[in-house]
């Protein structure tokens, strides 16, 4: 696998261009991800302390299943559905990790190793099957299944790791949160300044968000007698839920985290955050949209709008360019600001990408 490339339409990729089922990786993604991990921890702890633990786990599993059904039935990324799925994974993933320790008395060190092995197995199967681990390759049901299995494993592993440092190693919730925050920022620095592979950096950071958010949530929620601030799990979960809803509503309106599908009009909020498709990485646009040759006498007589083309009509000569797969340029788009460049595009003209915008 070439580092930093998303082989969407490689040998094992889909035949056509499908809409992405995941958001662009922006600063909003990491904010909501951290909030959701904290919210999932607080919600899980509140449920198992206020109702029967078995019923709490069953409710968490039911919510997880409903969220997954909605996510898999969606045709493309939807902010409300996607983040509902993440939140339910956060709740159920926490419960899955806690069950091993509380119900079966598995030490946190052992459960951390167990979930690390599970995560490694999923990664191996995913890569051997699809040839990529890029989050931007999530365009088929099978890849989406691998993605959500990975997300669930990261939540469970992160929960066990956070409890290992806070309770088994007696570092406390605040110290654990600070240590994992430093590790998270270190990954950002390695990617930003030293060129750490973006796919590797993404998944390391993704795992670390779980103990970061959970540690701070526990520190605020647990009573002072065990090293917390005593705010209460229910109160913490409620406040975090409100904040998450606010961020998701903002993204749903502005669509700043929606990956552009070639051929579709851009929304005002997504123009600055659109992802540049790279043909060198095997990423090709869909077939050209319906257009008509403006010089055609038949179309002029029929009153057709310029640049509309019938299903079988050829492209006009002045708007035809070489196939990107043969090293040529992208077809020119007559709409202002929509020109898509291919292999010949100057790298300096492409949007700058960083830790908070992993679009490789």
N, C-alpha and C positions, 0 to 999 in steps of 0.2 A: 504493500500500500504506500503510495506516495504521500508524504506528510503534507497535511493541510489541504487535501483535495477531497471533494465530495463527489464520488463517482456515481451520480444519480442514474445515468443512462449507460453504464458500462455493460460488460458482457452479461452480468447477472442482474441488470437493472430492468425497469419496466420499459415497454416499447414506446410509450407515449409520455407526455409531460403531465404529471399529476400535481395537484395543489398540495403544498406542505401541510402536515398535520401538527406541526409544532411552531412556536413563535421564533422570531429572530432573537438572537442572544444579545440583548441590550442591557443597560444598567437597570431598566425596569424588571427584566427577567430575574436578575440576582436579588433585587429588593424583595420582590414577591416570593421568590423561592425561600429566602431566609425567614420572611414573615410566616410562610406556610409551615415551615419546619417547627418554628416555635409554637404556632397555633396548634399543629397536630400533636405535639408533646403535651401541651396544656389541656387540650380537649380529651386526649386519651386518659391522662391522669385523673381528670375530673370525672369521666364516665366510670372508671373502675372503682372510684372512691365513693360514688353516690348511688350506684346501682349494682346489682349482682355482676361480678366480673365476667361470667360466662355470657350473660345477656349483653353486656357492653361489647364484648368481642364479636358476638353475632351481629349486633347492630353496626359495628364498624365494618365487618365483612359485607353486610348487605349494602351499605352506602358505597363501599368500594366497587362492588359488582355493578350497581346502577350507574355509577360514574364511568366505569369502563365501557358499558354498553352504549352510553351516550357518546363517548369519545370515539369509539370504533364506528358508530353509525354516521358520525359527522363526515361530510365530504371533504372538508378542509379545516384548517385551524380556526377555531372559534374561542375567543378569549375566555368567555364564561364557562364553556364546557371543559376546556383544557385545564384551567386552574381549579375547577371543581374536582377534576380527576386527581390533580396533584395534591390537593388538600385531603381528599379521601385516602390517597396512598399514604400521606403523612400520618393520618390517624391510624389506619390499619397496620401500616408498617411498624409504628411504635408498639402497637398491641402485639404484633407477631414477635417482636424482639423481647418484650416484657414477659410474654407467656413462657418462653423457654426458661427464663430465670425464675419467675415466681411459681409457675405451676410445676415445672419439671426440674427445678433447682439446678439449672445449668449455669455455671459461672459465667460472668460477663466476658472473661477472656476467651473461654471456649466458644461462646456464641458469636463473638467478634470474628474469630478464626473461621467458624462455620459459615457465616454470611459472606466473608471475604472469598471463601472457596466457591460458594454459590455464584457470587458476582463474577469471579474469574471464569467459571464454566459458561455462564451466559455470554460473556464477551467472546470467548473462543468460538462458541457455536454461532454467534451472530456474525463474526468475521469470516469464519469458514463458509457460512451459507451465503452471505451477501457481499463479502469483499470490502466492506467499509464499516466503520463505527461512527461515522459522522452523523450528528443530529440533523443535518440538513438533507439526509438521504431518506427521511421518514416519509415515504410517499406510497407505500404499499401496505396491505394488512399484515403481511409477515414481518416486515421491518418494524411496524408499529408494535406488534406483539413483543418483539425482542426489546424494543425501547422501553415499554412499560414494565416488562419483567426486570430490566436493568434498574429502572427507577425504584421499583419496590424493593429490590435487593439493596440498593444504596441507602434507602431510608432505614431498613432493618439493621444494616451494618453500622450506619452512622449512629443510630440509637444505642446499640450495644457498645460502641466505642466511647460515646460520651458518658454512659453510665460506668464504663470501666475506669475512666480517668477520674470521674467525680466521686465515685463510691468505693470501688475496689482499691484504687490507688490513693484515695482520701485527699484528692486535690481540691475538692469542693467545686460547686457549680460555676462560680465566678472565675476562678483560676482556669478551669477547663475551657470556659468560653473564650477567655483571653488567649490561651495557647492555640486553640483551633482557629481563632481569628487571625493570629500571626501566621499560621500555616496557610490559611486561605490567601492572605495578602502576599505571601511568599510565592505561591503559584502564579498569582497575577504578575508579580515582578519578573519571574522567570520567563513567562510568556511574552511580556511586553518588551523587556530589555534584552533577553538572552535567547529569544526565539524558540522557546519550548513548544513542541508540537501542539497545535491548537486542540486537536481531538483529545490527546492525552491530558492536556491542561484542563480542558473542560470537564472531563469525567472525574479527575482528582478534585477539582473545586466543587463539583456537584456533590461528591461524597462528603466533603468537609462542611458544606452548608448545613447538613443535618446536625452534627454535634454542636456547631456554632449556635444555631437557633435554639436547639433544645436546651443547651446549657444555660443560656440567658433566660429562657422561659422558666426553667426550674428555679433559677436564682431569684427571680422576681416572685414566683408563685409560692414556693415552699416557705413554711414558717421559719422564724428566726432561730428556733431551737435546733434546726438542722442546717443552718447556714444560709437561709434565704431571707427575703424581705417581707414575706408574709402577706402578699397581695391576694393570694388565692388563685387556684387553677381556673375556676369558672370565670372570674373577673378578667384574668389574663387572656383566656380564650376568646371572650366576648370582644374585648378591645382590639385584639389582633384581627379578628374576623371583620370588624368594621373597617379597619385600615386596609385589609386585603380587598374588600369589596370596592373601596374607593379607588385603589390603583387599577383593579381590573376594569372598572367602569370607565376610567380614563383611557385605557388602552382599547377598549371596545369602541369608544367614540372616535379616537384619533387614529386608530389602526397603525400606530407606530411600530408595532412588533409583527406586522403581517408581511410575509414575504410576497413580493410582487410576482404574479403569474404573467409571463409574456403574452401580449395581446389584449390584456385587460387594462382599462383605464386606471390610473393611479389616483388614490385618494389624497387630498391635500396633506394629511398628517403623515403619510407614508413616503412622501417624495424624498425627504432627507435621509430616510432609514432604509431605502430599498437596497436589495442585495444585487450586486453585479454578477451576472452569470458568466462563467469562465469556460469557453469552449475548449481550452487546452486541458481542462480537467474532465472532459467528456460530457459537458453540460450543453445541451442543444435546445433551441427554442422549439415551440410547437409548430405545426404547419402554419403558413401565413394565413391571416384572417381573411374574411370575404372582402375582395376588392374588384374593381372594374377599371379597365383601361379607359382613361378620359379621352383618348384619341380615337376610340372606336366609334364608327358612325352608327352602329346599331345601338350602342348604349347612349349616344347623344340623342338619337331620335326617340329613344324610350324614356328620356328624361332622367337617366340614372345619375346619381351623385358622383362627383369625381372620386376616383380611387376606390370605388366599390367594384368587386370582381365576383363573377358567378362561380359556382363550384368547380366548373371545368375550364374556366378561362385562364389563359396564361398570364404571367406577370408581364407588365410592360417593360420594354428593354431598359428604360432609364431608371427602373427601380429593381433591377435584377442584379444580384452580385453572386460571387462564387459560393459554393457550399462551404460552410465553416469547417466541415470535417476534412476537406481537401486543402485546408490552409488559407482559404479566402476570407472575405469579410462578411459581417452580418448583413442581411437584407436591410436596406435603408428604410427608415420609418418616416413618412412625410410629416407626421405630427410634430410640432415644436417640442424640443426637449426629450424626444423619445428615441433618438438614434442609439442603436445598440452596436457596440464595437466588439470585434472579435480578437483573434490572436495578434493583429497588428496594433491594437490599442496601446497607447503609451501607459506604462504602469504608473507613472506619476499622476496621470489624470484620473485614476481610479480612487474611489473613496478610501480614506485611510482606515484601517481596521486595527482594533486593539483588543485588550482583554475583555472589555465590556461590549464588544461587537464581534464575537467570533463568528464569522460568516464563511469560514473555509469549509 
